[in-house]
Structures are given as structure tokens and as C-alpha cells.
Amino acid sequence: MKKIINKYRLVSLFTLLILCSCSDEFLDAPSETQLTPTDLPDGITAFDGIAETMYFEPWFTFNDKFLIAVGDMYAGNIYSFDGAYQQFRDAQVTSQNPILTEGYVSLFSVIDQANNLMSLVEERKDELPEDDYNSLIGVGRFMRANAYFYLVRSFGAVPIVDGINTEPQPKRNLVDDVYKFIKSDLEFAAENLPEFAAKRGFVTQDVAKGILAKVHLTLGEYSESASLTEEIIGGQYSLIQQFGDLFNSPENNNSAESMFALQWISLATVWGTQNTNQAYIVPFGSGITGGQDGWGVYLPSISLQQDFTDEDGRKKATIMEDGDFYPELLSSEGGFTYEKSLSATSANFRKYIVGSAAERTDVFFMKTSQNTIILRYADVLLMHAEAKLAGASSTSDPSALNAYNEVRRRAGLPTKTVLTREELFTERRVEFALEGQYFFDLKRRGISEAISVISQQEVGFYSDEARTELVSIKITPGANYFELPIPQSAINTNPSLLEEPVPYNFN
């Protein structure tokens, strides 16, 4: 009997989570608690369940600490007193660091699950219309490419695990080959994903083009990046009016600006499907969550605070400063007024704070359903400006200025008639603070320029209650700063990771 397949009609996403609790288990003999394809509701396939979970479950420990620790703290956006984070704060990360290990394992879990999805789709190809087949493979290759993009920028040479060659202890592959592999996956996704998402938050051809544009930008391939961003600008995505709405209310998940986001679900009885970031961000002792979490682990660095101007409409939505009033937080108590004594850097983050369980039905201890945005339209605009700048110190290119100024207008800032390199990267820093981008932006500037920027950043703290006595800390990156160490646990499992990288066999 021929099955009628509807890719995106899921009756209950939670029911299908068990398909992917361990990426290899689905292809094994089913247990009593597993759904098999014959158990699924009419119109729902195992492919749908696995594809849907690709948007959250395997990314969990990557999002839990690694993304912000590497993307923001390691580069000087965040100060922290807390445990394993201090190695990122001080730019002295060791191979035994648990946050490093969790992120590495999580990203390879994404890759493994993407390969599993594609393997299952190949095995059951005859049951799928061609468009559905290509789209599902496109989802797998898109997710795999994103995981590898984070891996190669963070760790350098890593093994390419393609789901075909199944060496038990694969060697690392050349960085150039990893990027070539990423491009191939994204180019396929850009051709074969749907032009428009059948469900809010699902990836499209333009989303794949956006990530591919950033890959080209990372490699200094400016014309290729500019061409791709030009194809996206003015299309189906746009800036939303209120910057803060992107991060402080799950009702605004998957807005017109959000292109690719991790789709979290805060089910009270399930661990590993939710966004935990609020627990680390909320000022300690503020009572904003109404529970036992809210530890103020992430504090805005003094350097980051200095890059915001008072006129910037993003400032209050990103960081809390002394006297800032937030009527939407602790609303049952009349709102929340921030006091600088809550933080050793005289400020806390506002971004990604949703609120308390008393005021929301989707908030629990260390659980919210607020999406983590990986790519949004503002990024495409600023990537376009950067691509048109093409490594120069300044540009008057009209399309670069139009894109750059669109982001500034939303922030309530005056437009520019000339765009400098320094202005562009400062804009990116304040626009994407706490979104895991700053380290990769710095790395893209080139090692010598990045070292100069980092070494001048004030990342210290205030030692007194009045927040006037600065204990200055400035970091001068070492030679190995721009490639994090491979986790020791991965090396223990696969000693060949210590060997020199080898070419990947693209045949």
C-alpha cells in the first residue's frame, strides 16, 4: 500500500523524540518503547520525526554552554567567576575542559544524526516522492554542514564522518577539505530545500545560502558571499521592528527575521530538549526566574559595555545597567529595576531572559522554549556589507551602506555615508552579543588584527560595592589561541586524532 507522505505534519513532536535518543538506535531492532514506521500515525513518517529533532535534541550540550563560552566569553564579551568558564575567560582552555568536550561531542552527535537520517531516507527511497527525498537529504546535509562549520572554526582540522566511510578511528582531515565538504553540503541544500518553509522555523534554500555566504566570507571569498547575500536581501526575510522581541519571548520565535534557529521545547519531564541559557544569564539574587536557577554566570565584559552608545536601542534589550527598569520582568510585583551591585562588572545581560514559571507556563527550572538563533536577517545584511568591504579599510559602496544602515536604523542610530572596517565589526559585536558570534568574527579579521583587538579589551571586574575600583584584566592571545585543543577524551578514544591531518577522499 502506497504511503501518502506529508513532510511537516507532526501530530506530536514529543512522541517522536525517542526515534533519535541515540543516533544509532533507530536502525537497530526496536525495543518495546520505540516507535517503528508501522506504529506511526497516518501521514507521519519516521523521516519526519528524525528531521524535526535535528532542530534541537543533538544540539543540546552545544547550546547549553559551548556556544556562548567559545563564541562570546573566549573572545572577551563575557566575564565569569564560574568554574570551567574561567579557562575561556582567561584564554587558557585545556583539552580536559568539560565545556569544550561537551560541545565537541554534541557537534559530532549532530553529524551522526544527520548521517543517520540520510541513511534511513536512502534505504526507504522508493517510498518517497523525489522532491521529498531531496528535501530530507537537504535537511541532513544542511545540519551536518552547520556542525562542521562550528567544528572547523573552533578546532581546525577534524575528521570528516560522512556516513559512508565507517572507519572506527578516523584521522583528521585537512582544513581546506573540511571547508570543501561544508560547501558541497550547503550547495546541495541550497538547491534542494524548499523555497519557502512548510512550517515556521524550518530551513529553506535562502537559509542554506545564508550559511554558505558566511562560509565564503570566512574564507575571504568576498564576491561569492556578496552574490549569495544579494539573492536573499529583499526576499522573504526582514528585520522585525523591536530588537528585544527576538530573544525575550517564545511567542516571537521564528519571526520574519529568524532564518535558522534551534527549536527548543521546555517539557517539564524531559531533559535535553530545552534552552537552558536563562539559568546562566539571569542576575544572581534577582529573583527573576522565581526558582533556584538564575546564577549570573555570564556577565557583560566592561569592553562590551563600552562598545554600546547610550543612543543605541539595542543596549537595554541586551544588557542591564544601573537603574534600568523592565516592566515585563517580575510583572506581578510591578516590574524589575536593575542595580549594578548584582554584578562584578556593573551590568548583567537582558538578552535571552524569558521570565518566571509563575508568569509563564513554558518555564521550568533550567528550561525555556526560547529559540537559539543561529542565523538571522540582520546577519545577512551585515555579511553583505562585509563582503562588499572585501577586506578594505572602508567603502562607499551603495549596497554595502544600504545593508549596514538598515541595521543601524532599527537600532535608532544615525546612518553613515562611509563604512569603515572598524565600524562594521563594532556593529556586529553589539548586534550579536551573546549569540556566539564574536570569536568567529574576530578570527575572520585575521590573526594579527584580532590579537591587536583582543589585547586592548578590558575584561576585568570591580572589586568594591560601588563598582568604582577596577581590577584590570587584559588578555594577550598566544600562538594557539585561534584553534581550541581537541578534547582529551576524544583522543583517548581515537589516538589517530594526534596524527597529522590527511586529505579527504571525495570520490
C-alpha positions as CSV (number, residue, x, y, z in Angstrom):
1,M,0.0,0.0,0.0
2,K,1.5,3.3,-1.0
3,K,2.0,5.8,1.8
4,I,0.9,9.4,1.5
5,I,3.8,11.4,2.9
6,N,3.5,14.9,4.4
7,K,6.9,16.0,5.5
8,Y,5.9,18.6,8.0
9,R,2.6,17.4,9.5
10,L,3.6,16.1,13.0
11,V,0.8,15.3,15.5
12,S,3.2,15.2,18.4
13,L,6.8,16.0,18.2
14,F,7.5,14.7,21.7
15,T,6.2,11.3,20.8
16,L,8.8,11.1,18.1
17,L,11.8,12.2,20.2
18,I,12.5,8.6,21.1
19,L,13.4,7.9,17.5
20,C,16.6,9.9,18.0
21,S,17.6,9.5,21.6
22,C,20.7,7.7,20.4
23,S,21.5,8.3,16.8
24,D,22.3,4.6,16.0
25,E,19.4,3.1,17.9
26,F,16.7,3.7,15.3
27,L,18.4,1.3,12.8
28,D,18.7,-1.4,15.4
29,A,15.9,-3.8,16.4
30,P,13.1,-1.8,18.1
31,S,12.6,-2.0,21.8
32,E,9.2,-2.0,23.4
33,T,9.3,1.7,23.9
34,Q,10.4,2.6,20.3
35,L,8.0,3.6,17.5
36,T,8.6,1.8,14.3
37,P,7.4,3.1,10.9
38,T,4.3,0.9,11.1
39,D,3.4,2.3,14.5
40,L,3.3,5.9,13.4
41,P,0.1,8.0,13.0
42,D,-1.3,8.2,9.5
43,G,0.6,10.7,7.4
44,I,3.6,10.8,9.7
45,T,6.9,9.1,8.9
46,A,10.0,8.2,10.8
47,F,11.8,10.6,8.5
48,D,9.7,13.4,9.8
49,G,10.4,12.6,13.4
50,I,14.2,12.4,12.9
51,A,14.3,15.5,10.7
52,E,12.3,17.5,13.2
53,T,14.5,16.5,16.1
54,M,17.5,17.7,14.1
55,Y,16.5,21.2,15.0
56,F,17.1,20.7,18.7
57,E,18.0,17.5,20.5
58,P,21.5,16.8,19.2
59,W,22.4,20.4,19.7
60,F,21.6,20.5,23.4
61,T,25.0,20.4,25.0
62,F,26.4,22.6,22.2
63,N,23.9,25.3,23.2
64,D,24.0,24.6,27.0
65,K,27.4,26.2,27.4
66,F,29.8,25.7,24.4
67,L,28.3,28.2,22.0
68,I,28.5,31.2,24.4
69,A,31.7,30.1,26.1
70,V,33.6,29.9,22.8
71,G,31.7,32.5,20.7
72,D,31.5,35.2,23.4
73,M,33.4,34.6,26.6
74,Y,36.6,33.3,24.9
75,A,36.7,36.4,22.8
76,G,36.2,39.0,25.5
77,N,32.4,39.7,25.5
78,I,31.8,38.0,28.9
79,Y,33.4,37.9,32.3
80,S,32.7,35.0,34.7
81,F,33.9,33.7,38.1
82,D,32.5,30.3,37.5
83,G,34.4,27.0,37.3
84,A,35.3,25.7,33.9
85,Y,34.3,29.0,32.3
86,Q,37.4,30.7,33.7
87,Q,39.6,28.9,31.2
88,F,37.6,30.6,28.4
89,R,37.7,33.9,30.2
90,D,41.5,33.7,30.6
91,A,42.0,32.2,27.1
92,Q,43.8,29.2,28.6
93,V,41.4,26.4,27.6
94,T,42.9,22.9,28.2
95,S,41.9,19.6,26.4
96,Q,40.3,18.4,29.7
97,N,37.8,21.3,29.9
98,P,34.3,19.8,30.2
99,I,32.6,22.6,28.3
100,L,35.0,22.0,25.4
101,T,34.3,18.3,25.5
102,E,30.5,18.7,25.6
103,G,30.5,21.0,22.6
104,Y,32.7,18.7,20.6
105,V,30.6,15.6,21.3
106,S,27.4,17.5,20.7
107,L,28.5,18.7,17.2
108,F,29.6,15.2,16.2
109,S,26.2,14.0,17.5
110,V,24.5,16.4,15.1
111,I,26.7,15.0,12.3
112,D,26.0,11.4,13.3
113,Q,22.2,12.0,13.5
114,A,22.3,13.8,10.1
115,N,24.1,10.9,8.6
116,N,21.5,8.5,10.2
117,L,18.6,10.5,8.7
118,M,20.2,10.4,5.3
119,S,20.9,6.7,5.5
120,L,17.4,5.9,6.5
121,V,16.0,8.0,3.7
122,E,18.3,6.2,1.2
123,E,17.1,2.8,2.4
124,R,13.4,3.8,2.0
125,K,13.9,6.0,-1.0
126,D,11.3,4.1,-3.1
127,E,8.6,5.3,-0.6
128,L,9.3,9.0,-1.1
129,P,8.4,11.3,-4.0
130,E,11.6,12.8,-5.5
131,D,11.0,16.3,-4.0
132,D,10.5,14.9,-0.5
133,Y,13.6,12.7,-0.9
134,N,15.8,15.6,-2.0
135,S,14.4,17.9,0.7
136,L,15.0,15.4,3.5
137,I,18.6,14.8,2.3
138,G,18.9,18.6,2.1
139,V,18.0,18.9,5.8
140,G,20.6,16.3,6.7
141,R,23.3,17.9,4.7
142,F,22.4,21.4,6.0
143,M,22.6,20.3,9.6
144,R,25.8,18.4,9.0
145,A,27.4,21.4,7.3
146,N,26.5,23.7,10.2
147,A,28.0,21.3,12.7
148,Y,31.2,21.1,10.7
149,F,31.3,24.9,10.3
150,Y,31.4,25.3,14.0
151,L,33.9,22.4,14.4
152,V,36.4,23.6,11.8
153,R,36.3,27.3,13.0
154,S,36.8,26.1,16.6
155,F,39.2,23.2,16.4
156,G,40.7,23.4,12.9
157,A,41.3,20.0,11.3
158,V,38.7,17.4,12.3
159,P,37.7,14.1,10.9
160,I,35.1,14.1,8.1
161,V,32.5,11.5,9.1
162,D,30.2,11.1,6.0
163,G,28.2,8.1,7.0
164,I,29.7,6.1,4.1
165,N,33.3,5.5,5.2
166,T,33.0,3.9,8.6
167,E,36.5,3.8,9.9
168,P,36.4,3.2,13.7
169,Q,39.2,5.6,14.3
170,P,39.1,8.2,11.5
171,K,42.0,10.6,11.1
172,R,41.6,14.3,11.0
173,N,41.2,15.8,7.5
174,L,42.8,18.9,6.1
175,V,41.1,22.2,7.0
176,D,40.7,23.0,3.3
177,D,38.9,19.7,2.7
178,V,36.6,20.2,5.6
179,Y,35.6,23.6,4.1
180,K,35.1,21.9,0.7
181,F,32.9,19.3,2.3
182,I,30.8,22.0,4.0
183,K,30.4,23.9,0.8
184,S,29.2,20.8,-1.0
185,D,26.6,20.0,1.6
186,L,25.3,23.6,1.6
187,E,25.3,23.9,-2.1
188,F,23.1,20.8,-2.3
189,A,20.8,22.1,0.5
190,A,20.5,25.5,-1.4
191,E,19.3,23.6,-4.5
192,N,17.0,21.1,-2.8
193,L,15.5,22.5,0.3
194,P,12.0,24.1,-0.2
195,E,12.0,27.7,-1.4
196,F,9.5,28.5,1.4
197,A,9.2,26.7,4.7
198,A,6.2,24.4,5.0
199,K,6.4,25.0,8.8
200,R,7.6,28.1,10.6
201,G,11.3,27.7,11.6
202,F,12.1,25.1,9.1
203,V,15.1,25.8,6.8
204,T,14.8,27.0,3.2
205,Q,17.0,27.4,0.2
206,D,17.7,31.0,1.3
207,V,18.8,29.8,4.8
208,A,21.3,27.4,3.2
209,K,22.5,30.3,1.0
210,G,23.0,32.5,4.1
211,I,25.2,30.0,5.9
212,L,27.1,29.3,2.7
213,A,27.6,33.1,2.3
214,K,29.2,33.1,5.8
215,V,31.5,30.2,4.8
216,H,32.7,32.1,1.8
217,L,33.2,35.2,3.9
218,T,35.2,33.2,6.4
219,L,37.5,32.1,3.5
220,G,37.8,35.6,2.1
221,E,35.8,34.7,-0.9
222,Y,34.0,38.1,-1.0
223,S,32.4,38.1,-4.4
224,E,30.8,34.7,-3.8
225,S,29.5,35.8,-0.4
226,A,28.1,39.1,-1.8
227,S,26.3,37.3,-4.7
228,L,24.6,34.9,-2.2
229,T,23.5,37.7,0.2
230,E,22.2,39.7,-2.7
231,E,19.9,36.8,-3.6
232,I,18.5,36.8,0.0
233,I,18.1,40.6,0.6
234,G,14.7,42.0,-0.1
235,G,13.1,38.5,-0.2
236,Q,11.1,36.5,2.3
237,Y,13.0,37.6,5.4
238,S,13.2,41.0,7.0
239,L,14.1,42.8,10.2
240,I,11.4,42.9,12.9
241,Q,10.6,46.3,14.5
242,Q,11.6,45.5,18.1
243,F,15.0,44.1,18.6
244,G,14.3,42.7,22.0
245,D,11.4,40.6,20.7
246,L,13.9,38.3,19.1
247,F,15.1,37.0,22.4
248,N,12.7,37.6,25.3
249,S,9.5,35.8,24.4
250,P,8.9,32.4,22.8
251,E,5.8,33.8,21.2
252,N,8.1,35.6,18.8
253,N,10.1,32.5,17.9
254,N,10.5,32.1,14.1
255,S,9.8,35.7,13.3
256,A,10.4,37.2,9.9
257,E,14.0,37.9,10.9
258,S,14.8,34.4,12.2
259,M,16.3,32.2,9.4
260,F,17.8,29.3,11.3
261,A,17.2,28.7,15.0
262,L,17.4,25.8,17.3
263,Q,13.8,25.0,18.2
264,W,13.6,24.3,21.9
265,I,10.8,22.6,23.8
266,S,10.6,23.1,27.6
267,L,8.7,19.9,28.6
268,A,8.8,19.7,32.4
269,T,9.5,15.9,32.5
270,V,12.1,15.8,29.7
271,W,15.7,16.8,29.8
272,G,17.7,17.8,26.7
273,T,15.0,19.3,24.6
274,Q,15.0,22.8,26.2
275,N,17.0,26.0,26.2
276,T,19.0,26.3,29.5
277,N,20.6,29.7,28.9
278,Q,18.2,31.8,31.0
279,A,19.5,29.9,34.1
280,Y,23.1,31.1,33.4
281,I,22.1,34.7,32.4
282,V,19.6,35.9,35.0
283,P,21.3,38.1,37.6
284,F,22.1,36.1,40.8
285,G,19.8,37.1,43.6
286,S,17.4,39.0,41.4
287,G,14.5,36.5,41.8
288,I,13.6,36.9,38.1
289,T,13.1,33.2,37.5
290,G,11.2,32.7,40.7
291,G,13.1,29.5,41.3
292,Q,16.5,28.1,42.3
293,D,18.2,28.9,39.0
294,G,19.4,32.3,37.8
295,W,23.1,32.3,38.7
296,G,24.6,35.3,36.8
297,V,27.3,33.1,35.3
298,Y,27.6,35.4,32.2
299,L,28.5,39.0,33.0
300,P,28.9,41.6,30.2
301,S,32.5,42.5,30.0
302,I,33.5,46.1,30.5
303,S,34.8,46.2,27.0
304,L,31.5,45.0,25.5
305,Q,29.6,47.6,27.6
306,Q,31.9,50.3,26.2
307,D,31.0,49.5,22.6
308,F,27.4,50.4,23.2
309,T,26.4,54.0,22.8
310,D,23.7,55.4,25.0
311,E,21.6,56.1,21.9
312,D,21.6,52.5,20.8
313,G,18.2,51.0,21.1
314,R,19.7,47.5,21.4
315,K,21.5,48.4,24.6
316,K,18.7,48.0,27.1
317,A,17.5,44.9,25.3
318,T,21.0,43.3,25.5
319,I,22.5,44.4,28.8
320,M,21.0,45.7,32.1
321,E,22.6,48.8,33.6
322,D,22.1,50.5,37.0
323,G,18.6,52.0,37.1
324,D,17.2,50.2,34.1
325,F,13.5,49.3,34.6
326,Y,11.9,46.3,32.9
327,P,8.1,46.2,33.5
328,E,7.8,42.8,31.7
329,L,10.1,41.1,34.3
330,L,8.6,40.3,37.7
331,S,5.4,42.0,36.3
332,S,3.3,40.7,39.2
333,E,5.5,42.6,41.5
334,G,5.3,45.8,39.4
335,G,8.4,45.1,37.3
336,F,12.2,44.8,37.9
337,T,14.7,47.6,38.4
338,Y,18.3,46.6,37.9
339,E,21.0,47.5,40.4
340,K,24.7,47.4,39.5
341,S,25.6,45.7,42.8
342,L,24.2,42.5,41.3
343,S,27.3,42.2,39.1
344,A,31.1,42.5,39.4
345,T,31.2,44.2,36.0
346,S,28.4,46.6,37.0
347,A,25.9,45.1,34.4
348,N,24.1,41.9,33.6
349,F,22.7,40.5,30.3
350,R,19.0,41.1,29.5
351,K,19.1,39.0,26.2
352,Y,17.5,35.5,26.3
353,I,15.7,36.2,29.7
354,V,12.1,35.0,29.3
355,G,10.8,35.3,32.9
356,S,9.5,33.1,35.7
357,A,7.5,29.9,36.0
358,A,4.9,31.9,37.9
359,E,4.2,34.1,34.9
360,R,4.7,31.6,32.1
361,T,3.5,28.0,31.6
362,D,6.6,27.1,29.4
363,V,9.3,28.0,32.0
364,F,10.7,25.5,34.4
365,F,14.0,25.0,36.3
366,M,16.7,25.5,33.7
367,K,14.1,25.2,30.9
368,T,12.6,27.6,28.5
369,S,11.3,27.2,24.9
370,Q,13.1,30.4,23.7
371,N,14.8,29.6,20.4
372,T,18.5,30.0,20.0
373,I,19.0,32.0,16.8
374,I,21.9,30.8,14.6
375,L,21.3,32.9,11.6
376,R,19.0,35.9,11.2
377,Y,18.4,38.5,8.5
378,A,20.4,41.2,10.3
379,D,23.4,38.9,9.9
380,V,22.8,38.6,6.1
381,L,22.7,42.4,5.9
382,L,26.0,42.9,7.8
383,M,27.6,40.0,5.9
384,H,26.7,41.7,2.7
385,A,28.3,44.9,3.9
386,E,31.4,43.0,4.9
387,A,31.6,41.2,1.6
388,K,31.4,44.5,-0.3
389,L,34.1,45.9,2.0
390,A,36.2,43.0,0.9
391,G,39.0,43.4,3.4
392,A,39.5,47.1,2.7
393,S,39.6,49.7,5.5
394,S,36.5,51.5,4.2
395,T,33.9,51.6,1.5
396,S,31.3,53.9,0.0
397,D,29.6,51.1,-2.0
398,P,25.8,51.9,-2.0
399,S,24.6,48.4,-1.4
400,A,27.0,47.9,1.5
401,L,25.8,51.2,3.0
402,N,22.2,50.3,2.4
403,A,22.6,47.0,4.2
404,Y,24.6,48.4,7.1
405,N,22.3,51.4,7.6
406,E,19.2,49.2,7.7
407,V,20.5,47.5,10.8
408,R,21.5,50.9,12.3
409,R,18.1,52.4,11.6
410,R,16.4,49.6,13.5
411,A,18.7,50.4,16.5
412,G,17.7,54.1,16.3
413,L,21.2,55.2,15.2
414,P,22.2,57.7,12.5
415,T,23.1,56.4,9.1
416,K,26.6,56.5,7.6
417,T,27.8,57.7,4.2
418,V,31.1,55.8,4.5
419,L,31.6,52.4,6.2
420,T,34.9,51.6,7.9
421,R,36.1,48.2,8.8
422,E,36.2,49.0,12.5
423,E,32.7,50.3,12.4
424,L,31.4,47.2,10.7
425,F,32.9,44.8,13.3
426,T,31.8,47.0,16.2
427,E,28.3,46.9,14.8
428,R,28.5,43.1,14.6
429,R,29.7,43.0,18.2
430,V,26.8,44.9,19.7
431,E,24.2,43.4,17.3
432,F,25.1,39.8,18.0
433,A,26.4,39.9,21.6
434,L,25.6,36.7,23.5
435,E,24.7,34.9,20.2
436,G,28.1,33.1,19.9
437,Q,29.5,35.1,17.0
438,Y,32.2,37.4,18.3
439,F,35.1,34.9,18.4
440,F,34.4,33.8,14.8
441,D,34.1,37.5,13.7
442,L,37.5,38.3,15.3
443,K,39.1,35.2,13.7
444,R,37.7,36.3,10.3
445,R,39.6,39.6,10.7
446,G,42.9,37.8,10.5
447,I,45.2,36.8,13.4
448,S,47.3,39.9,13.7
449,E,44.3,42.2,13.7
450,A,42.4,40.0,16.1
451,I,45.3,39.8,18.5
452,S,45.5,43.6,18.5
453,V,41.8,44.0,19.2
454,I,41.7,41.3,21.9
455,S,44.8,42.6,23.8
456,Q,43.2,46.1,24.1
457,Q,39.9,44.9,25.5
458,E,39.2,45.5,29.2
459,V,37.8,42.2,30.6
460,G,38.3,42.9,34.3
461,F,35.9,43.5,37.2
462,Y,35.1,45.9,40.0
463,S,36.2,44.8,43.5
464,D,34.1,47.2,45.5
465,E,30.3,47.5,46.2
466,A,30.1,50.9,44.5
467,R,31.7,49.4,41.3
468,T,34.4,52.1,41.0
469,E,37.6,50.2,41.8
470,L,38.6,48.4,38.7
471,V,40.7,45.2,38.7
472,S,42.0,45.4,35.2
473,I,42.5,42.3,33.1
474,K,43.6,42.2,29.5
475,I,44.4,39.1,27.5
476,T,47.2,38.7,25.0
477,P,46.4,35.6,23.0
478,G,49.1,33.0,22.5
479,A,50.0,31.2,19.3
480,N,47.4,28.5,19.8
481,Y,44.6,30.8,20.7
482,F,42.6,30.6,17.4
483,E,42.4,26.8,17.4
484,L,41.0,25.1,20.5
485,P,42.5,21.8,21.6
486,I,40.8,18.5,20.7
487,P,39.3,17.2,23.9
488,Q,41.4,14.6,25.6
489,S,38.6,12.2,26.0
490,A,38.2,12.1,22.2
491,I,42.0,11.5,21.8
492,N,41.8,8.7,24.4
493,T,39.1,7.0,22.3
494,N,40.8,7.8,19.0
495,P,44.6,8.3,19.3
496,S,44.8,9.0,15.5
497,L,43.5,12.5,16.2
498,L,47.0,13.3,17.2
499,E,48.4,12.5,13.8
500,E,48.8,15.0,11.0
501,P,45.7,15.7,9.0
502,V,45.2,13.8,5.8
503,P,43.3,14.6,2.5
504,Y,39.7,13.5,2.4
505,N,38.7,11.1,-0.4
506,F,36.0,13.0,-2.2
507,N,35.4,10.0,-4.5
